[in-house]
Amino acid sequence: MMLEDLYRLLRSGHVQAQGVVDTMTQPIVVLDQRFYVTTANNAFVKTFQVERDDLLGKSLFDLGDGQWDIPELRDLIADIIPRATAVIGYEVKHDFPGIGQRTFLVDARRLVHPDDNSTNILVLFDDVTERQRHDAEMDFILSETRHRMKNLFAVVRALALQTEVEGLTAAEYRQTFLGRLEVTLRAQEIAARNEGVDFHDLLQQAVGEVWSDRITYDGPAVQLGPSKILAASMIFHELATNAIKYGALSSGEGSVRITWTLEEGLTGKSHLNCRWSERNGPAVQPPKRKGYGTEMIEGTAAHLGGRVELSYAVEGLSATIRIPL
């Protein structure tokens, strides 16, 4: 029931004011023309944790610690009687005694009874604290979602533009692009948890479980922070993709060994040193030009503040990746 409905009921004269007021779930007081409380409903007593006897006969603007003694609100209510106006949705924020920080929307309207010339004022308090907090949370979630989607679209666009097309069929391009996109999405999902990830687990996700019988891992437990997950995933996915196409994993006997160590610096900063070693694959020859994969690996490592060294030995490609932690 809103203020308009209550006002109509009270004007009808078919119900008693106190009875109606006490059925309302919102806190309500009735004031006389001096703004003294003549009636307060149970919701008001319960919400503001006060005794009814401490309210009756007291000025609204003297209640509690004077939380309602707001000049603008006082002026608005004072205009109700002579002008038969109403206050609708006046916002009051205050640290109320006993209940803490709250936000109320105040409605006030003059009551006119058919059988007399009463000038009482009905004042209703709508607690919108949780509603506003929920709205603020939803606004934040929507803003964060838009931000993440914008970043994700930027990543997808960069992947599409930077995936090499020369000499590839449409099907080959699609396969390459979707592989990189899948790794990116998995890494984004992990990073979105805003917590570190075990380096060994990240390697397995980036490289792909289908090659688990031909790839060995050896190194201590290391946690990578959220800001490094995507970049590290892209580096090792690209190394695995090249190994599958041209390197050790392109032949039946080839294998990859991934080892890593932790290096503690003199300044207290630590680094992850990882070595990717391919063996028993086709004979390796240094590339005549630097392709997208090499540029991406080197550029991504640099973005992390680290570096990559690639060695095209005849027995197999090896890469040393250094990442600051």
Order of alpha helices (4+ residues) and beta strands (2+ residues): alpha-alpha-beta-beta-alpha-alpha-alpha-beta-beta-beta-alpha-alpha-beta-alpha-beta-beta-alpha-beta-beta-alpha-beta-beta
